[in-house]
Amino acid sequence: MRALAKLAKAEASVGMIDAPKPSAGPGEVLIRVAAAGICGTDMAIYNWTPRMRPRVAPPRILGHEATGRIEELGAGVSGLAVGDRVSLESHIFCGQCRYCRRGDAHLCASLAYPGISIDGGFADWVTVPAQIARPVPDRLDDRTAAMIEPFGIAVHACMAQRGVAGKTVLINGCGPIGLMTVAAARALGARRILAADPNPLRLKLAGQMGADATVDPANADVVAAAKALGDGFGVDVAIEYSGVAAGLDAVLASADRMADIRLVAGPNAPHALDVNALLRTGVSIYGIHGRRLWQDWDLAVELLADKRVDIAMLADPILPLDRAVEGFEAIVAGRALKPILLTA
């Protein structure tokens, strides 16, 4: 079968290979992939960043955002059938550790992922544990179904702590998931939304997806814009996606007293914070990792299937699987939003 793999322990070094078609073992399902999305984690593997080097053993077929139809059930699988249309919830969890038992399976002590721990979905077929193959409504097209996984992160970012309903919200960083968060926050009742990003195309899309105001941090003061949005006091919810130290500082300074601060990304290096300033404001800081199982995933599917959120415009470029490497190159060149790979 065709597959896109990380070939060596070096920067870039991805390419198409001819791999054996897998089969479903006990507790697994074999999926004929229809579409798959390239994400920031795939790019971290592509760039061979220090955080990914210990986790990936090349050659590894990449891809954890995928959708398709089940072709084979392994022994012991129940609740799914051959022909079911599914998407991958990328958290492979044990179900037995203290975190799984208390309802935090997305923080499982032995968490694994397709495309990192096992071969992933940038291929004609993929085999995964049945626990992460989630049914998809037929009214969702393949391109959107392939983006449920990242959209679920946006839903988690909106629903964590005290939610966004009735609140002023800053979304700092408008990559694909940041833009999805703008749309999710609007659908989930945010009162006002400010989107910040230095890319003019992304700011334009943020406005189209529901932001009331946008700001380019290279040319304007994010903190001043956030205080203006919050009637002079700052925002009720500040969500950090930029992944740079200045962005984190802006998010912390933009929050009103007793605000919710949600960190989806952070600086690559340790960064000093004025803890006493945070103590005086009573803010709550929450780390966002993936999706909570299963409430964030299920709500994400409902929002998309009911057309309360439309993320179709983010699927760009759309490429056949044979040209998968071009998707990575488009991201590096700044020409891509959310590359989607189609197998047919």
ChimeraX attribute file (.defattr): number of C-alpha atoms within 10 A of each C-alpha:
attribute: neighborCount
match mode: 1-to-1
recipient: residues
	/A:1	11
	/A:2	17
	/A:3	27
	/A:4	26
	/A:5	27
	/A:6	26
	/A:7	18
	/A:8	16
	/A:9	16
	/A:10	15
	/A:11	13
	/A:12	18
	/A:13	17
	/A:14	23
	/A:15	15
	/A:16	19
	/A:17	17
	/A:18	11
	/A:19	15
	/A:20	10
	/A:21	14
	/A:22	15
	/A:23	17
	/A:24	19
	/A:25	17
	/A:26	12
	/A:27	15
	/A:28	21
	/A:29	28
	/A:30	25
	/A:31	31
	/A:32	23
	/A:33	28
	/A:34	25
	/A:35	30
	/A:36	31
	/A:37	29
	/A:38	24
	/A:39	21
	/A:40	14
	/A:41	16
	/A:42	20
	/A:43	16
	/A:44	16
	/A:45	25
	/A:46	23
	/A:47	19
	/A:48	20
	/A:49	14
	/A:50	11
	/A:51	11
	/A:52	16
	/A:53	15
	/A:54	9
	/A:55	13
	/A:56	19
	/A:57	15
	/A:58	17
	/A:59	16
	/A:60	21
	/A:61	27
	/A:62	28
	/A:63	27
	/A:64	29
	/A:65	27
	/A:66	35
	/A:67	34
	/A:68	29
	/A:69	22
	/A:70	24
	/A:71	19
	/A:72	18
	/A:73	22
	/A:74	17
	/A:75	12
	/A:76	10
	/A:77	16
	/A:78	11
	/A:79	7
	/A:80	17
	/A:81	14
	/A:82	13
	/A:83	13
	/A:84	16
	/A:85	24
	/A:86	25
	/A:87	27
	/A:88	30
	/A:89	25
	/A:90	25
	/A:91	22
	/A:92	22
	/A:93	22
	/A:94	16
	/A:95	18
	/A:96	13
	/A:97	15
	/A:98	13
	/A:99	17
	/A:100	18
	/A:101	12
	/A:102	10
	/A:103	14
	/A:104	18
	/A:105	24
	/A:106	19
	/A:107	19
	/A:108	20
	/A:109	16
	/A:110	14
	/A:111	15
	/A:112	16
	/A:113	19
	/A:114	26
	/A:115	24
	/A:116	22
	/A:117	16
	/A:118	20
	/A:119	22
	/A:120	27
	/A:121	31
	/A:122	31
	/A:123	32
	/A:124	22
	/A:125	25
	/A:126	28
	/A:127	27
	/A:128	25
	/A:129	19
	/A:130	23
	/A:131	21
	/A:132	19
	/A:133	26
	/A:134	17
	/A:135	18
	/A:136	22
	/A:137	15
	/A:138	11
	/A:139	12
	/A:140	16
	/A:141	14
	/A:142	22
	/A:143	23
	/A:144	25
	/A:145	30
	/A:146	30
	/A:147	30
	/A:148	26
	/A:149	26
	/A:150	25
	/A:151	32
	/A:152	27
	/A:153	24
	/A:154	27
	/A:155	29
	/A:156	25
	/A:157	33
	/A:158	26
	/A:159	18
	/A:160	17
	/A:161	16
	/A:162	12
	/A:163	19
	/A:164	25
	/A:165	17
	/A:166	12
	/A:167	19
	/A:168	26
	/A:169	34
	/A:170	32
	/A:171	28
	/A:172	26
	/A:173	26
	/A:174	24
	/A:175	21
	/A:176	21
	/A:177	25
	/A:178	28
	/A:179	29
	/A:180	26
	/A:181	30
	/A:182	31
	/A:183	26
	/A:184	30
	/A:185	30
	/A:186	23
	/A:187	17
	/A:188	19
	/A:189	15
	/A:190	22
	/A:191	14
	/A:192	22
	/A:193	28
	/A:194	26
	/A:195	30
	/A:196	30
	/A:197	24
	/A:198	16
	/A:199	16
	/A:200	12
	/A:201	11
	/A:202	22
	/A:203	23
	/A:204	13
	/A:205	16
	/A:206	28
	/A:207	18
	/A:208	14
	/A:209	22
	/A:210	23
	/A:211	26
	/A:212	17
	/A:213	17
	/A:214	23
	/A:215	22
	/A:216	16
	/A:217	19
	/A:218	11
	/A:219	8
	/A:220	12
	/A:221	13
	/A:222	25
	/A:223	21
	/A:224	17
	/A:225	22
	/A:226	33
	/A:227	18
	/A:228	15
	/A:229	20
	/A:230	22
	/A:231	10
	/A:232	12
	/A:233	15
	/A:234	25
	/A:235	31
	/A:236	25
	/A:237	29
	/A:238	30
	/A:239	29
	/A:240	28
	/A:241	25
	/A:242	24
	/A:243	16
	/A:244	16
	/A:245	16
	/A:246	12
	/A:247	22
	/A:248	23
	/A:249	16
	/A:250	19
	/A:251	27
	/A:252	23
	/A:253	19
	/A:254	27
	/A:255	29
	/A:256	23
	/A:257	17
	/A:258	16
	/A:259	24
	/A:260	25
	/A:261	27
	/A:262	24
	/A:263	20
	/A:264	21
	/A:265	18
	/A:266	17
	/A:267	14
	/A:268	11
	/A:269	8
	/A:270	8
	/A:271	12
	/A:272	8
	/A:273	11
	/A:274	9
	/A:275	8
	/A:276	8
	/A:277	12
	/A:278	17
	/A:279	12
	/A:280	10
	/A:281	13
	/A:282	13
	/A:283	19
	/A:284	16
	/A:285	16
	/A:286	15
	/A:287	15
	/A:288	18
	/A:289	14
	/A:290	23
	/A:291	27
	/A:292	21
	/A:293	16
	/A:294	14
	/A:295	13
	/A:296	23
	/A:297	22
	/A:298	16
	/A:299	16
	/A:300	23
	/A:301	22
	/A:302	14
	/A:303	17
	/A:304	21
	/A:305	19
	/A:306	11
	/A:307	13
	/A:308	13
	/A:309	23
	/A:310	16
	/A:311	19
	/A:312	14
	/A:313	12
	/A:314	22
	/A:315	20
	/A:316	17
	/A:317	17
	/A:318	19
	/A:319	18
	/A:320	15
	/A:321	24
	/A:322	19
	/A:323	15
	/A:324	24
	/A:325	17
	/A:326	15
	/A:327	25
	/A:328	20
	/A:329	15
	/A:330	16
	/A:331	18
	/A:332	12
	/A:333	9
	/A:334	9
	/A:335	13
	/A:336	19
	/A:337	22
	/A:338	24
	/A:339	24
	/A:340	27
	/A:341	29
	/A:342	25
	/A:343	19
	/A:344	10
